[in-house]
């Protein structure tokens, strides 16, 4: 599975961005896709995930502001981010996973920088 992320950039506080992640390869094996982020000096954390069945899960920090969605025709997952705050500044990573016996196989895209600053 190969993941290509795009859509990061510089935005002012209160602004919006939409991240995209296009999947290719053995996509039939994917059970879910999502976004993680890593700020300087911090661990990578989950932002949002959407399963192949359409169930979504969000970090508390993302609830009410971010929305994850998927286009099954384009094999692409989107993260719409609204009301952005400086604390949202991080490198955002696209993730896809496949559930296997005993855990998950994770696939990662390259990071895309999101900077929220005036």
Secondary structure, 3 states (H helix, E strand, C coil): CEEEEECCEEECCCCCEEEEEEEECCHHHCCEEEEEEECCCCCCEEEEEEECCCCEEECCCCCCCEEEEEECCCCEEEEEECCCCHHHCEEEEEEEEEEECCEEEEEECCCEEEEECC
